[in-house]
C-alpha cells in the first residue's frame, strides 16, 4: 500500500492510502471498514467502480481511496460475487474525509458514515477518536488504563471527536461499560506516535463467545511530518 501526501492550509500530512504518492486532485477521501459481526469477506464499490484490491474481512479496513465528489452509490458485495449485501447513496464533498462502516449482523446490515477531521495535532501530541459499532453492547467509555477517560457514554453508532493525547507513548486502552470500572475489551501495548491521528472502534456482539465476540481495533488515519 502506498501513502498519499496531502498539502492543505500550509500543513503537510501523509494519509494511509491505496495509491502511489501523488498530489490529491479535488476529490473526497473514503476509508471503509467491515464491522459486521459474522459477515463474510466483502468487496466495496462506489457506483460501478471496485475500490478494494483484496477482499475486506470482518474487522479489516481499506485505507483512504480518492473518490469523485457528488452523489455516489456505495455498495458492499460478497467478495468475488455480485451478491449484494448493502447499498445506499451518499453525497461526498471535495477535500473532505470519510469513514464508512458496514455494521450490524449480516441479516440486517447497516451503514455508519462519519466525517473525519484530519487536522494536525499539537507538537508532541497525537489524536484518538472512538467509534462504537457494536449493535448490542451497552453504552461504553474509552479510557487509558490508570489514566484519563477519552470518550464517555457512547452507544451503538456513537462516536467522539478526535481527542489529544501525549504522543510517542505506549498505552493500554480499555473499553468499559459506561460510568463503571467494568472492562469489556482491552487493547494492550498500543504505540501512539506524535503527529498521528487514530480511530479506535468497538465491534462484535456482547453475548457472543466465538469470533463475533466484542473486540476493538485501531486504525491509523493519518500522520504528519
Secondary structure, DSSP 8 states (H G I E B T S, - for coil): --EEEEEETTEEEEEEBSS-S-B--S-EEEEEEE--TT---EEEEETTEE--SS-B-TT-EEEEEEE--EEEEEEEEETTS--EEEEEEEEE-TT-EEEEEEES-GGG-EEEEEEE------TTEEEEEEEE--SS---EEEEETTS-EEEEEE-TT-B---EEEESSEEEEEEEEETTSS-EEEEEEEEEE-TTEEEEEEEESBTT--STTB-EEEEEEEEEE-
